Amino acid sequence: MTSRSKITDDLWAKDSFPEKFSDDFWESKPRKKRPKKTRPRKSPYLWSMIVSLGLYYALNHYDLSFLSFFTPDWPKLLPWVNFTLGLGLVGNFLLLFADEGRSRSFIKLALNLASLGFLFRVFQLFPFNFALGTFDLGRPFRLAILAGLLGLGVASMVDLLKLIFNPKEL
């Protein structure tokens, strides 16, 4: 009588497997990758347009004096806000129809430069009062604005390089 381990050893022996279960079967074979479609997505631009319209309406049609963190310098910043939101609306509308290439890079560069100018103006005026007892939250907000300025500067440089060195036509 054979032991149970002898039977299992015989069953699982390499030679007892059919040909389809040979070593080649267990080895992974590289899969063919499908080429990815490079069509730009449209939904981020639509959402940006909706948010811009909502902000434009809210900031221009409602009295914001009940918000305690706005200082009297807020009306000085409002034309900059309106210009940036309007340019964002137009730019995102154009990005809906722009192909990959220089035209897309040019639109993104214009939007980044407008946002850069707006953030710089916000940093100059800083029409907010975030004093919270003895701790002033204005300094961390100013640091966040500086980080945004740095990020927009880098993004603008990238778009400028894409505009110059991209071989695709306008």
Long-range contacts (C-beta under 8 A, 24 or more apart in sequence): 38-100, 40-95, 40-98, 40-100, 40-104, 42-96, 45-92, 45-93, 45-95, 45-96, 46-92, 46-96, 48-88, 48-92, 49-88, 49-89, 49-92, 49-93, 52-85, 52-88, 52-89, 52-92, 53-89, 55-81, 55-85, 56-82, 56-85, 56-86, 56-89, 68-129, 69-128, 69-129, 69-130, 70-127, 70-128, 70-129, 71-127, 71-128, 71-129, 72-127, 73-125, 73-126, 73-127, 74-127, 76-125, 76-127, 77-121, 77-122, 77-125, 77-127, 80-117, 80-118, 80-121, 80-122, 81-118, 83-114, 83-118, 84-114, 84-115, 84-117, 84-118, 87-111, 87-114, 88-114, 88-115, 99-168, 100-168, 101-166, 101-168, 101-169, 101-170, 102-162, 102-163, 102-166, 102-168, 102-169, 102-170, 103-170, 105-159, 105-160, 105-162, 105-163, 105-166, 106-159, 106-163, 106-170, 108-155, 108-159, 109-156, 109-159, 109-160, 109-163, 112-152, 112-155, 112-156, 112-159, 113-156, 115-152, 116-149, 116-152, 116-153, 116-156, 119-145, 119-148, 119-149, 119-152, 120-149, 123-149
